[in-house]
């Protein structure tokens, strides 16, 4: 149990932060909050961290499924941070995307905790390399659904490159490709960092027992 204590605390903090953000988003947007990629990614992280916490509290390692889902969260939240910081904030203001209400949680703290916990959690689960494409698939699925709803007039945006009736097809394809490539690259990088962190941990632990 001692080896899981720090993880329990960190996932607990992340869960509290995500609950605060979720409560605010429900109050402001209602069921319509799920149209936002940012909120969807944070809600998924809340679910994943809650499931992981249950396993850790019982002194057990969580299944590889939650490792893959955590990878999806870490990558999608990274994309959320980057798009908010370098695409949306310059258009509508840094304060709105990083300082107002629960924006610090959704756009910064959530991503930082998610990535850090994914990389530095020592879990022996073996993940196939092809899982590197799962975050991209999840992001594209969101985009395709949003495009369909925009085309049907059910949804407006919420991001400019999803407004299929207003934006040229080339722009939509370009952004889909950019996000897909970003997801694959960050997935590969995070999985590599995770393996290196695990190898360093095992090496250090071995030396301490020598």
N, C-alpha and C positions, 0 to 999 in steps of 0.2 A: 504493500500500500504506500510505503514511503516514496517509492520511485514514481508514483503517480500524483503525489501531493501537489507539486508545482503545476502540473497539467490541469488538475482539478480546479485549482485556484484561477489559472489563466482562462480556461474555458468558461468558468463561472463568471468571471468579469466580462468576457465577451458576450455571454448569454444575457447578462443584466443590461449591457449597452444596447444589444439588439432588441430586447424587450422594450426599452425606453423608446427606441426609434420606431418600432412597430406600433406601439400605443399611439404615438404622435401621428404616424402615417394613416392609421385607421381612422383617427379622429378627423384628419384633414381631408383625406381622399376617399375613405370608405373602401368598398370593394374595388373601386377604380384604381387603387394603388398598384394593382398587379399589372397595369399597363407599362409600368416603369421597370426597365432592366435593372436599374440600381436597387430598387426595393425588392424585386424578385431574388436578386443575388444575396441580399442581406437576410431575407426571410429563409432562404435555403441554408445559409450559414447558421442561423439560429437553430433550425431543425437538426442539422448535422452535429453542431456542438452539443446540443441537448442529448442526442443519442450517444455520442462519444463519452459524455460525462457520466451517463448511466453505466457504461462498461467500466470506465475508470474507477467509479465509486465502488464497484463490485470487485475491484482488483484484477480486472481482465483486460486483455488487449482487444481492441475493437476489430471487427472483420474488415477485409480488404475493400468491401463495398463502400464503407465510410471513408476510407482513404481516398478512393476515386472521387466520391462526392465532395470531399474536402478540397481535392485538387480543382474540381469545377468551381467551387466557391472562391478559392484563392485567385484563380485566373480571371474569373468574371469580375471579381471585385477590383482586381488590378486594372482591367479594361475600364471599369467604371471610374476609377480614380484618374486614369490618364485622359479619358474623353472629357471628364468634368474639368480637369485642370488645363488642358491644352486646346479643347474645342469649344466647350459650352461656356466656361467661365470668361474667356476673352470676349464673348458675345453678350453675355448677360450680367457679368460682374463676378469677381472672385468671392465677395462677401456672401452672395446668395448661395453659391455652391459649396462653400467651406466653413462659413461662420454662422449662418442663420439656422435657428431651430435645431433639428437633429442632423443637419448636413455634415457636421464634423464626424458623426458616427458613420453615416451611410457612405461618405466619400473619402474618409481618411482613416479613422480608428478601426472600422470594420476591416478594410483591406490590410492594414498593418498587422492586426492581430491574426487574421486568417492566414496570411502568407507566413508569418513568423511561426505560428503553431504547426502549419503543414511541414515546413522545412525542418524544424528542430524537435518534433515529436519522435521519440525513438520507438518505432513500431516495426515488428519483424515481418509484417505482411508483404508478400511479393506481388508487385503490380506489373502486369505486362506492358511492354513499351508502347503497344498500340493504343493504350489508354490516353496517350498524349493528345489524341484527336477528340476525346470526349468533350472537353470544354468548348472547343470550336463547334462541335455538333449541337451542343446545348444552346450556344449563342445564335447559331444560324436558325435553329428551330424557333427561338423567340422572334427573330427578325422576320421569318417567313409568315408566322402567325400574325405579327403586327402589320406586315404588308397587306395580307389578305383582309384584315379588318379595316385598314385604311382604304383599300380599294372598294370595299363594300359600304364605306361611309359610316361604319360603326365607331371607328377610332380616328382621332386626329393626332398624328405623330406617335408618341410624344416627342420624338427626335426628328429633326428636319430631314434626315436622309431616309426616313420611313414614310414620308408623305408622298406616296406613289402618284397621286393626282397632281402634284405640284412640282416635283423634282424629276429631272431627266433620268431615264433608265440607267444611263452610263454612270451617273453620280451614285445611284443606289448600289449598283454592282461594285463600284470602286470601294464604297464603304464596307460592303459585305466582305470583300476580299481583304481589306485592311484589318478588319476585326478578326476574321478567321485566321489570318497569318499571325496576328498578335497573340491570339489564343494558343496556337500551336507552339510558337516560339516561347512564350512564358511557361507553358506546360512543360516543355523540354527542359528549360532552365531550372524551374522549381524542382522537377524530378531529379535532375542532376545534382543540384544543391542538397537535396534531401539524401541522396545516396552518399555524397561526400560527408555530410554531417553525421550520418549513421556510421560510416567507416571510421571517422575520427573518434566518435564516441566509443566504438568497440575497441579501437587501438589504445585509446587513453585508459579505458577500463581494464584492458589486459595488462598494461604497464603498471597500473596501480596495484594489481594482484600479484605482480612478479616478485 
